[in-house]
């Protein structure tokens, strides 16, 4: 018919442009989805930061893990669909939806500096908040282009076959994430990965820019009850008394990859840090990491006494790291009949060291020799 509209590309140049755009965006989405899928636990922590610091919805933190599982699966599946030309019209809808949702969020984060890291490429690639926003602007433009040209892309296979391939791949990604959750990420992008020498990653280069911080003191007037903020330049005398202090970053500086590895004996009022001494210890040390004792898996806690005995049998030291308080520690030691020496460390640091609760790592002369989810720790050898 003469009035039939031809929806196919009208020239070779437009065909090449659509093809390159589809492949480029597909690769970006596959990479973004993969680095998240290898560490869904880390992604759930990052989504939790969004709900706490961006949306002011801390009650949503309990629901971050399902989101951390579904989002990478969606990204990977959409990327594969784009690259291999499978149900591209559906992939275009998924792509456009994700970019419409995340681009305004990344703008808000960049403008208000709400979080330090967007987590868009997991721990594999770190972008500044503004770099993340402009990356999303480009992807949004490409998503709109793919969406508006989606009718020109004919499916090479039948709808049912392509739909089945997409569903199977989505399920495979979910299964892969389930595996990493029960064990450990197959690729570790964090500074505490196996083989890393911790003291080296704590060093501050002499020529690195220093962070400039302004100390703000919250003081209370004992006569009137008024609370007011002061700096070192106008620090008051009586009747003002100290209440609290907060630090305001005036200028960001270099931050070592590992900057918060500390080990303090629970209840020690001196807050003496044993980490420097332990990092120089010649004797290998097995550390059991439980970032929150109240959230630790019961099956892992039941292994505490066996891990303690195993380490001693191997001629190694053994210790535990947690952010929980002394009362919680004593309850665990009494309940599971263990005499393991506990140390307090920062909760975020412990979550970064090993993605398991409990998790175990072997430290020897400051080097991380191995790491395990408690499910994979073999005490038969």
C-alpha positions as CSV (number, residue, x, y, z in Angstrom):
1,X,0.0,0.0,0.0
2,X,1.3,3.5,-0.8
3,X,0.4,4.9,2.6
4,X,2.2,2.3,4.6
5,X,4.7,3.8,7.1
6,X,8.2,2.2,7.0
7,X,9.3,1.9,10.6
8,X,12.7,0.4,9.6
9,X,15.8,2.7,9.5
10,X,15.8,4.8,6.4
11,X,19.5,4.8,5.9
12,X,22.7,3.1,6.9
13,X,23.9,5.9,9.2
14,X,20.8,5.8,11.4
15,X,21.1,2.0,11.6
16,X,24.7,2.3,12.8
17,X,23.8,5.0,15.3
18,X,21.0,3.0,16.8
19,X,23.2,-0.2,16.9
20,X,26.1,1.6,18.6
21,X,23.8,3.3,21.1
22,X,22.1,0.0,21.9
23,X,25.4,-1.8,22.4
24,X,27.0,1.0,24.5
25,X,24.0,1.3,26.9
26,X,23.7,-2.5,27.1
27,X,27.4,-2.9,28.1
28,X,27.1,-0.1,30.7
29,X,24.0,-1.7,32.2
30,X,25.6,-5.2,32.2
31,X,28.7,-3.9,34.0
32,X,26.7,-1.9,36.5
33,X,24.4,-4.9,37.2
34,X,27.3,-7.4,37.5
35,X,29.4,-5.4,40.0
36,X,26.2,-5.0,42.1
37,X,25.2,-8.7,41.7
38,X,28.6,-9.9,43.0
39,X,27.9,-8.0,46.3
40,X,24.2,-7.6,47.0
41,X,24.9,-7.2,50.7
42,X,27.0,-4.1,50.0
43,X,24.3,-2.7,47.7
44,X,21.7,-3.2,50.5
45,X,23.9,-1.1,52.8
46,X,24.1,1.7,50.1
47,X,20.4,1.6,49.5
48,X,20.0,1.9,53.3
49,X,22.1,5.1,53.2
50,X,19.7,6.5,50.6
51,X,16.7,5.8,52.7
52,X,18.3,7.3,55.9
53,X,20.2,10.3,54.5
54,X,18.3,11.2,51.3
55,X,14.7,10.2,51.9
56,X,14.6,10.3,55.7
57,X,12.9,6.9,55.8
58,X,15.0,4.8,58.2
59,X,12.1,2.3,58.6
60,X,12.7,1.2,55.0
61,X,16.1,-0.1,55.8
62,X,14.6,-3.5,56.6
63,X,13.5,-3.9,53.0
64,X,16.7,-3.0,51.3
65,X,17.9,-6.6,50.6
66,X,15.0,-7.5,48.2
67,X,15.7,-4.2,46.4
68,X,19.5,-5.0,46.3
69,X,18.6,-8.4,44.7
70,X,16.1,-7.2,42.1
71,X,17.9,-4.0,40.9
72,X,21.1,-5.8,39.6
73,X,18.9,-8.5,38.0
74,X,16.9,-5.9,36.2
75,X,20.0,-4.0,35.0
76,X,21.8,-7.2,33.9
77,X,18.7,-8.6,32.1
78,X,18.0,-5.2,30.4
79,X,21.6,-5.0,29.3
80,X,21.7,-8.5,27.8
81,X,18.4,-7.8,26.1
82,X,19.8,-4.7,24.5
83,X,23.1,-6.3,23.4
84,X,21.6,-9.5,22.0
85,X,18.5,-7.8,20.5
86,X,16.0,-9.7,22.7
87,X,12.7,-8.0,23.4
88,X,14.3,-4.6,22.9
89,X,11.0,-2.8,23.3
90,X,10.6,-4.1,26.8
91,X,14.3,-3.4,27.6
92,X,13.7,0.2,26.4
93,X,10.9,0.6,28.9
94,X,13.0,-0.8,31.7
95,X,15.9,1.4,30.8
96,X,13.8,4.6,30.6
97,X,12.1,3.8,33.9
98,X,15.3,3.3,35.8
99,X,16.9,6.5,34.4
100,X,13.8,8.6,35.1
101,X,13.9,7.4,38.7
102,X,17.6,7.6,39.4
103,X,18.6,10.8,37.6
104,X,16.7,13.2,39.9
105,X,17.9,11.2,42.9
106,X,21.6,11.6,41.8
107,X,21.0,15.3,41.2
108,X,19.7,15.7,44.8
109,X,22.6,13.7,46.2
110,X,25.1,15.8,44.2
111,X,23.5,19.1,45.1
112,X,23.2,18.4,48.8
113,X,26.2,16.0,49.1
114,X,23.8,13.7,50.9
115,X,26.0,10.6,50.7
116,X,29.6,10.1,49.9
117,X,29.3,7.4,47.3
118,X,26.3,6.6,45.0
119,X,27.2,3.0,44.7
120,X,26.1,2.9,41.0
121,X,29.1,0.7,40.1
122,X,29.3,-1.0,43.5
123,X,32.9,-0.8,45.0
124,X,34.5,-1.4,41.6
125,X,34.5,2.2,40.4
126,X,34.2,5.2,42.6
127,X,32.6,8.3,41.1
128,X,32.0,11.7,42.7
129,X,28.4,12.7,43.2
130,X,28.5,15.2,40.3
131,X,30.2,12.6,38.0
132,X,27.4,10.2,38.8
133,X,24.7,12.8,38.0
134,X,26.2,13.7,34.6
135,X,26.7,10.1,33.8
136,X,23.0,9.6,34.5
137,X,22.1,12.6,32.3
138,X,24.0,11.0,29.4
139,X,22.3,7.6,30.0
140,X,18.9,9.3,30.3
141,X,19.4,11.0,26.9
142,X,20.5,7.7,25.4
143,X,17.5,5.9,27.0
144,X,15.1,8.4,25.5
145,X,16.8,7.9,22.1
146,X,16.5,4.1,22.4
147,X,12.9,4.4,23.5
148,X,11.8,6.7,20.7
149,X,13.4,4.4,18.1
150,X,12.2,1.2,19.7
151,X,9.6,0.5,17.0
152,X,12.4,0.3,14.4
153,X,13.9,-2.7,16.2
154,X,12.4,-5.9,15.0
155,X,12.7,-9.0,17.1
156,X,14.9,-11.7,15.4
157,X,13.2,-14.5,17.3
158,X,9.6,-15.2,18.3
159,X,8.2,-13.3,21.2
160,X,7.8,-16.4,23.3
161,X,11.4,-17.5,22.8
162,X,12.8,-14.1,23.6
163,X,10.6,-13.8,26.6
164,X,11.7,-17.2,27.9
165,X,15.4,-16.3,27.4
166,X,14.9,-13.0,29.4
167,X,13.0,-14.8,32.2
168,X,15.6,-17.6,32.5
169,X,18.5,-15.1,32.6
170,X,16.7,-13.0,35.2
171,X,16.3,-16.1,37.4
172,X,19.9,-17.1,36.8
173,X,21.1,-13.7,38.1
174,X,18.8,-14.1,41.2
175,X,20.3,-17.5,41.8
176,X,23.8,-16.1,41.5
177,X,23.1,-13.4,44.0
178,X,21.6,-16.0,46.4
179,X,24.9,-17.9,46.1
180,X,27.0,-14.8,47.0
181,X,24.8,-14.1,49.9
182,X,25.3,-17.5,51.4
183,X,29.0,-17.4,50.8
184,X,31.1,-14.4,49.8
185,X,31.4,-12.2,46.7
186,X,33.4,-14.0,44.0
187,X,35.2,-10.7,43.2
188,X,36.2,-8.4,46.1
189,X,36.7,-4.8,45.2
190,X,37.2,-3.6,48.7
191,X,40.5,-2.6,50.4
192,X,40.2,-5.6,52.7
193,X,40.4,-8.2,49.9
194,X,42.6,-11.3,50.3
195,X,46.3,-10.5,49.8
196,X,46.1,-6.8,50.9
197,X,48.6,-5.5,53.4
198,X,46.6,-3.3,55.7
199,X,49.3,-1.0,57.1
200,X,50.2,0.0,53.5
201,X,46.6,1.0,52.7
202,X,46.5,3.1,55.9
203,X,49.5,5.3,54.9
204,X,49.0,8.9,54.2
205,X,51.3,10.1,51.3
206,X,53.4,13.2,52.4
207,X,52.3,15.2,49.4
208,X,48.6,14.3,49.7
209,X,46.1,17.2,50.3
210,X,44.9,17.4,53.9
211,X,41.3,17.7,54.9
212,X,40.4,21.0,56.4
213,X,37.8,20.7,59.3
214,X,36.1,23.3,61.4
215,X,35.3,22.1,64.9
216,X,31.9,23.4,66.0
217,X,31.2,23.2,69.7
218,X,27.6,23.0,71.1
219,X,27.6,24.8,74.5
220,X,24.9,25.2,77.1
221,X,24.4,28.3,79.3
222,X,24.0,26.9,82.8
223,X,22.1,30.0,83.9
224,X,19.6,30.3,81.1
225,X,19.6,26.8,79.6
226,X,20.3,28.2,76.1
227,X,22.3,26.0,73.7
228,X,24.5,27.7,71.1
229,X,27.2,26.8,68.6
230,X,30.7,28.2,68.9
231,X,34.0,27.7,67.1
232,X,37.6,27.7,68.4
233,X,37.8,31.4,67.5
234,X,35.0,32.4,69.9
235,X,35.0,29.5,72.4
236,X,33.2,30.8,75.5
237,X,34.0,30.7,79.2
238,X,31.6,30.2,82.2
239,X,28.7,30.0,82.5
240,X,28.8,28.1,79.2
241,X,29.5,24.3,79.4
242,X,30.4,21.8,76.7
243,X,27.5,19.6,75.4
244,X,28.7,18.1,72.1
245,X,30.9,18.7,69.2
246,X,30.4,18.3,65.4
247,X,32.9,18.6,62.6
248,X,32.3,20.6,59.4
249,X,34.4,19.7,56.4
250,X,35.6,22.9,54.9
251,X,37.8,21.3,52.3
252,X,38.0,17.6,51.4
253,X,41.5,16.0,51.4
254,X,43.0,12.6,50.7
255,X,41.5,9.7,52.5
256,X,43.5,6.4,52.7
257,X,41.7,3.3,51.4
258,X,41.8,2.0,55.0
259,X,41.3,4.8,57.5
260,X,39.1,3.5,60.3
261,X,40.6,0.1,61.3
262,X,40.7,0.2,65.1
263,X,40.5,-2.4,67.8
264,X,39.5,-1.3,71.3
265,X,38.8,-3.5,74.3
266,X,35.1,-3.2,75.2
267,X,34.6,-1.2,78.4
268,X,38.1,0.2,78.3
269,X,37.7,3.9,79.3
270,X,41.1,4.8,77.8
271,X,39.9,3.7,74.3
272,X,43.4,2.4,73.7
273,X,43.7,1.2,70.1
274,X,45.4,-2.2,69.8
275,X,45.2,-2.3,66.0
276,X,48.8,-1.0,65.3
277,X,50.2,-3.7,67.7
278,X,48.1,-6.5,66.3
279,X,49.0,-5.6,62.7
280,X,52.7,-6.2,63.6
281,X,51.9,-9.5,65.3
282,X,54.0,-12.4,63.9
283,X,51.6,-15.1,64.9
284,X,48.6,-15.6,62.6
285,X,45.3,-14.5,64.0
286,X,41.8,-15.8,63.1
287,X,39.3,-13.0,63.5
288,X,35.6,-13.7,63.8
289,X,33.7,-10.7,62.6
290,X,30.2,-10.0,63.8
291,X,29.3,-6.4,63.1
292,X,26.1,-6.6,65.2
293,X,25.8,-9.6,67.6
294,X,22.1,-9.3,67.7
295,X,21.9,-9.7,63.9
296,X,24.4,-12.6,63.7
297,X,23.2,-15.9,62.4
298,X,22.6,-18.5,65.1
299,X,24.4,-21.2,63.3
300,X,27.5,-19.1,63.1
301,X,27.4,-18.2,66.8
302,X,27.2,-21.9,67.6
303,X,30.6,-22.3,65.9
304,X,32.4,-19.8,68.1
305,X,33.8,-22.4,70.6
306,X,34.8,-24.7,67.8
307,X,36.6,-21.9,65.9
308,X,38.4,-20.9,69.1
309,X,39.6,-24.5,69.6
310,X,40.5,-24.9,66.0
311,X,42.7,-21.7,66.0
312,X,44.5,-22.9,69.2
313,X,45.0,-26.4,67.6
314,X,46.6,-24.7,64.6
315,X,48.9,-22.7,66.8
316,X,47.2,-19.4,65.9
317,X,45.7,-16.6,68.0
318,X,41.9,-16.0,67.8
319,X,39.8,-12.8,68.5
320,X,36.4,-11.4,67.6
321,X,35.5,-8.0,66.2
322,X,32.1,-6.4,66.8
323,X,30.5,-3.0,67.2
324,X,28.1,-4.3,69.9
325,X,28.4,-3.1,73.5
326,X,30.0,-5.0,76.4
327,X,26.6,-6.3,77.8
328,X,25.8,-7.9,74.4
329,X,29.3,-9.4,74.2
330,X,29.1,-10.9,77.7
331,X,25.7,-12.4,76.9
332,X,27.2,-14.1,73.8
333,X,30.3,-15.4,75.7
334,X,28.1,-16.8,78.5
335,X,25.6,-18.4,76.1
336,X,28.1,-20.0,73.8
337,X,30.7,-20.8,76.4
338,X,33.6,-19.1,74.6
339,X,36.6,-17.2,76.0
340,X,37.5,-15.4,72.7
341,X,38.9,-12.0,73.2
342,X,36.5,-9.4,71.8
343,X,37.4,-6.0,70.4
344,X,35.2,-3.2,69.4
345,X,35.5,-1.8,65.9
346,X,33.5,0.6,63.7
347,X,30.3,-1.0,62.4
348,X,30.8,0.1,58.8
349,X,34.4,-1.1,58.8
350,X,33.3,-4.6,59.9
351,X,30.7,-4.7,57.2
352,X,33.4,-3.8,54.7
353,X,35.9,-6.3,55.9
354,X,33.7,-9.4,55.3
355,X,30.2,-9.6,53.9
356,X,29.0,-12.2,56.5
357,X,27.7,-12.1,60.0
358,X,29.6,-14.0,61.3
359,X,32.5,-13.9,58.9
360,X,36.1,-15.0,59.4
361,X,39.4,-13.7,58.1
362,X,43.0,-14.8,58.7
363,X,45.5,-12.0,59.4
364,X,49.2,-12.7,59.3
365,X,51.8,-9.9,59.8
366,X,49.2,-7.3,58.7
367,X,48.2,-9.2,55.5
368,X,44.8,-10.7,55.0
369,X,45.5,-14.3,54.0
370,X,42.0,-15.6,53.6
371,X,38.3,-14.9,54.3
372,X,35.3,-17.1,54.8
373,X,31.6,-17.0,55.3
374,X,31.1,-19.0,58.5
375,X,29.3,-21.6,56.3
376,X,32.5,-22.2,54.3
377,X,35.0,-22.4,57.2
378,X,36.4,-25.9,57.2
379,X,37.7,-27.0,60.6
380,X,38.5,-30.6,59.5
381,X,42.0,-29.9,58.1
